[in-house]
Amino acid sequence: MKDFASALLAAGSTTVNNLLLTRYRELSMTNDELLVFLQYKRSLDRGIDFPDAQAVADVMKTTTTEVYQLLDGLLKKQLLVIESTTDGQGKLRDRYDFTPLYQRLAALPDTLSGQAASTPTIAAPSSTSAREDVFNKIEVEFGRPLSPTELQTIARWFDEDHFKPELILIALREAVLNQAYSLRYIDRILLSWQHKNLTSAGQVERELGDRRHQQASATVVKPATHQGPAIPLFKVSESDD
């Protein structure tokens, strides 16, 4: 038993979020794709950026061809990307990145509600597509992948605050115009509209248009009033005599 306990500790643990385990089918993942993800996550958590397919195949008691097919399925479903990076010695190395999987998970409707796996709610494709569009456009404008905390913040805008996708995108546009690449800044914009009871894109655009018109009017330069000494006006005759 002592040897088993030592082996157990030496093997380490792999943490998997329960939200993924209960909703992976909504991401169109098969059971085998989930299993191969877990095997790769086990290696990634140990610092192995590009796990050997043969080692994964040995654990799963399958072939490398099957493992590559499962990985290809995850790539086609946009749940996985393979990135190339340069190490400290200037060598090009590949790495598996499952960030898109978590992004898709965060984009699912009611992500924060903790629904049971037995009664999943699958939103209409248009709704899910709109959520994904918001995540993608924020990443594009920020010029970097979103962190798990940021993904959770955006999911909360949908699931708790019930902000419409079009309003979030307008708030993103305003943040970019002000060079404020921060979810906190976007959140303040959305809350200000909420306090003003602006619930549609049309209402928000009218509000923004009125505000810009007021700002433009306030910056109009008025003609300066002459404050110099009074100069008498007189009529010059046509002759000097």
C-alpha positions as CSV (number, residue, x, y, z in Angstrom):
1,M,0.0,0.0,0.0
2,K,2.9,2.3,0.8
3,D,4.4,1.7,-2.7
4,F,1.0,2.4,-4.3
5,A,0.6,5.7,-2.4
6,S,4.0,6.8,-3.5
7,A,3.3,5.9,-7.1
8,L,-0.1,7.7,-6.9
9,L,1.6,10.9,-5.7
10,A,4.4,10.6,-8.2
11,A,1.9,10.2,-11.1
12,G,0.3,13.6,-10.3
13,S,-3.3,14.6,-11.1
14,T,-5.1,16.1,-14.1
15,T,-7.8,18.7,-13.3
16,V,-10.8,18.7,-15.6
17,N,-13.6,21.3,-15.2
18,N,-17.0,19.7,-14.6
19,L,-18.5,22.1,-17.0
20,L,-16.6,20.5,-19.8
21,L,-17.6,17.0,-18.7
22,T,-21.3,17.9,-18.6
23,R,-21.5,19.9,-21.8
24,Y,-18.8,18.5,-24.2
25,R,-21.5,17.0,-26.4
26,E,-22.8,20.5,-27.1
27,L,-19.4,21.2,-28.6
28,S,-20.0,18.3,-31.0
29,M,-17.2,16.3,-29.3
30,T,-17.5,12.6,-29.4
31,N,-16.6,10.4,-26.4
32,D,-13.4,9.3,-28.0
33,E,-12.4,13.0,-28.8
34,L,-13.0,13.8,-25.1
35,L,-10.8,11.0,-24.1
36,V,-8.0,12.0,-26.4
37,F,-8.3,15.5,-25.2
38,L,-7.9,14.3,-21.6
39,Q,-4.8,12.3,-22.6
40,Y,-3.2,15.3,-24.2
41,K,-4.2,17.6,-21.4
42,R,-2.4,15.2,-19.0
43,S,0.8,15.7,-20.9
44,L,0.3,19.4,-21.5
45,D,-0.1,19.9,-17.7
46,R,3.3,18.3,-17.3
47,G,4.9,20.8,-19.6
48,I,5.0,18.6,-22.7
49,D,3.8,21.0,-25.4
50,F,3.7,18.4,-28.3
51,P,2.9,15.0,-26.8
52,D,3.9,11.9,-28.7
53,A,0.9,10.3,-30.5
54,Q,2.4,6.8,-30.0
55,A,2.5,7.3,-26.3
56,V,-1.1,8.4,-26.3
57,A,-2.1,5.5,-28.5
58,D,-0.4,3.0,-26.1
59,V,-2.4,4.3,-23.2
60,M,-5.7,4.2,-25.1
61,K,-4.8,0.8,-26.5
62,T,-5.3,2.0,-30.1
63,T,-3.3,3.1,-33.1
64,T,-1.5,6.3,-33.9
65,T,-3.7,6.6,-37.0
66,E,-6.8,6.6,-34.7
67,V,-5.2,9.2,-32.5
68,Y,-4.4,11.5,-35.4
69,Q,-7.9,11.1,-36.8
70,L,-9.4,12.2,-33.4
71,L,-7.0,15.2,-33.3
72,D,-8.0,16.0,-36.9
73,G,-11.6,16.0,-35.8
74,L,-10.9,18.4,-33.0
75,L,-9.0,20.7,-35.5
76,K,-11.9,20.6,-38.0
77,K,-14.4,21.5,-35.2
78,Q,-12.1,24.4,-34.2
79,L,-11.6,23.1,-30.7
80,L,-7.8,22.7,-31.2
81,V,-5.0,24.6,-32.9
82,I,-1.4,23.7,-33.5
83,E,0.9,26.6,-33.0
84,S,4.5,27.0,-34.1
85,T,6.9,28.8,-31.7
86,T,10.6,29.5,-31.6
87,D,12.5,28.3,-28.6
88,G,15.4,30.0,-26.9
89,Q,17.8,28.3,-29.3
90,G,16.0,29.6,-32.4
91,K,14.4,26.2,-33.3
92,L,10.9,26.0,-34.5
93,R,8.7,23.9,-32.3
94,D,5.0,22.9,-32.5
95,R,2.6,22.9,-29.6
96,Y,-1.0,21.9,-29.1
97,D,-3.4,24.6,-27.9
98,F,-6.9,23.8,-26.7
99,T,-7.8,27.4,-25.9
100,P,-10.5,27.4,-28.7
101,L,-12.2,24.5,-26.9
102,Y,-12.6,26.7,-23.7
103,Q,-13.7,29.6,-25.8
104,R,-16.4,27.6,-27.4
105,L,-17.4,26.3,-24.0
106,A,-17.7,29.8,-22.6
107,A,-19.8,30.8,-25.7
108,L,-22.4,28.2,-24.9
109,P,-25.7,29.7,-23.6
110,D,-26.2,29.6,-19.8
111,T,-22.5,28.7,-19.3
112,L,-22.6,29.9,-15.7
113,S,-25.8,28.3,-14.7
114,G,-24.2,24.9,-14.0
115,Q,-26.9,22.9,-15.8
116,A,-27.0,19.2,-15.2
117,A,-25.8,16.9,-18.0
118,S,-29.1,15.1,-18.1
119,T,-31.1,18.2,-19.1
120,P,-28.8,20.2,-21.4
121,T,-30.2,23.2,-23.2
122,I,-28.9,23.7,-26.7
123,A,-29.5,27.2,-28.1
124,A,-30.5,27.9,-31.6
125,P,-27.5,28.1,-34.0
126,S,-28.0,31.8,-34.6
127,S,-27.8,32.5,-30.8
128,T,-24.7,30.5,-30.3
129,S,-23.1,32.0,-33.5
130,A,-23.8,35.5,-32.2
131,R,-22.0,34.7,-28.9
132,E,-19.1,33.2,-30.7
133,D,-18.9,36.2,-32.9
134,V,-18.6,38.5,-29.8
135,F,-15.8,36.4,-28.4
136,N,-13.9,36.3,-31.7
137,K,-14.3,40.0,-32.4
138,I,-13.1,41.0,-28.9
139,E,-10.0,38.8,-29.4
140,V,-9.3,40.3,-32.8
141,E,-9.6,43.9,-31.5
142,F,-7.5,43.1,-28.4
143,G,-4.9,41.4,-30.6
144,R,-4.5,38.4,-28.2
145,P,-6.3,35.3,-26.8
146,L,-8.7,36.0,-24.0
147,S,-7.8,34.7,-20.5
148,P,-10.2,32.3,-18.7
149,T,-11.2,35.1,-16.4
150,E,-12.1,37.3,-19.4
151,L,-14.0,34.5,-21.0
152,Q,-16.0,34.1,-17.8
153,T,-16.7,37.9,-17.7
154,I,-18.1,37.9,-21.2
155,A,-20.2,34.8,-20.5
156,R,-21.6,36.6,-17.5
157,W,-22.7,39.5,-19.8
158,F,-24.8,37.0,-21.7
159,D,-26.0,34.7,-18.9
160,E,-26.5,37.0,-15.9
161,D,-26.7,40.6,-17.3
162,H,-28.5,39.5,-20.5
163,F,-26.8,42.1,-22.6
164,K,-27.6,41.7,-26.3
165,P,-24.7,40.7,-28.6
166,E,-25.1,43.8,-30.7
167,L,-24.8,46.1,-27.7
168,I,-21.6,44.4,-26.6
169,L,-20.2,44.9,-30.0
170,I,-21.1,48.6,-30.0
171,A,-19.5,48.9,-26.6
172,L,-16.4,47.2,-28.0
173,R,-16.3,49.7,-30.8
174,E,-16.5,52.6,-28.4
175,A,-13.7,51.1,-26.3
176,V,-11.5,50.7,-29.4
177,L,-12.2,54.3,-30.5
178,N,-11.0,55.4,-27.1
179,Q,-8.0,53.0,-27.2
180,A,-9.2,51.3,-24.1
181,Y,-8.6,47.6,-24.6
182,S,-10.1,46.5,-21.4
183,L,-13.2,44.4,-20.5
184,R,-13.7,46.6,-17.4
185,Y,-14.0,49.6,-19.7
186,I,-16.6,47.8,-21.9
187,D,-18.4,46.7,-18.7
188,R,-18.7,50.3,-17.5
189,I,-20.2,51.3,-20.9
190,L,-22.7,48.5,-20.8
191,L,-23.8,49.3,-17.3
192,S,-24.2,53.0,-18.1
193,W,-26.6,52.0,-20.9
194,Q,-28.4,49.7,-18.6
195,H,-28.9,52.5,-16.1
196,K,-30.3,54.7,-18.9
197,N,-32.6,51.8,-19.9
198,L,-31.1,51.6,-23.4
199,T,-31.9,48.1,-24.5
200,S,-31.6,48.2,-28.3
201,A,-28.9,49.0,-30.8
202,G,-31.0,51.8,-32.2
203,Q,-31.5,53.5,-28.8
204,V,-27.8,53.3,-28.1
205,E,-26.8,54.7,-31.5
206,R,-29.2,57.6,-31.1
207,E,-27.7,58.3,-27.6
208,L,-24.2,58.2,-29.0
209,G,-25.2,60.4,-31.9
210,D,-26.8,63.0,-29.6
211,R,-23.7,63.0,-27.3
212,R,-21.3,63.5,-30.2
213,H,-23.5,66.3,-31.6
214,Q,-23.4,68.0,-28.1
215,Q,-19.6,67.6,-27.9
216,A,-19.2,69.0,-31.4
217,S,-21.3,72.0,-30.6
218,A,-19.4,72.7,-27.4
219,T,-16.1,72.8,-29.3
220,V,-17.2,75.4,-31.9
221,V,-14.9,78.4,-31.6
222,K,-16.9,81.6,-31.2
223,P,-15.6,84.8,-32.8
224,A,-13.4,86.7,-30.4
225,T,-14.7,90.0,-29.0
226,H,-12.3,92.8,-29.6
227,Q,-11.0,94.1,-26.3
228,G,-8.5,96.7,-27.6
229,P,-8.7,100.5,-27.2
230,A,-11.5,102.3,-28.9
231,I,-10.5,103.8,-32.2
232,P,-12.6,106.8,-33.4
233,L,-14.2,106.5,-36.7
234,F,-14.2,109.4,-39.1
235,K,-14.9,110.1,-42.7
236,V,-11.9,110.9,-44.8
237,S,-12.7,113.8,-47.2
238,E,-11.8,113.6,-50.8
239,S,-9.4,116.5,-50.4
240,D,-7.0,117.5,-47.7
241,D,-8.2,121.1,-47.5
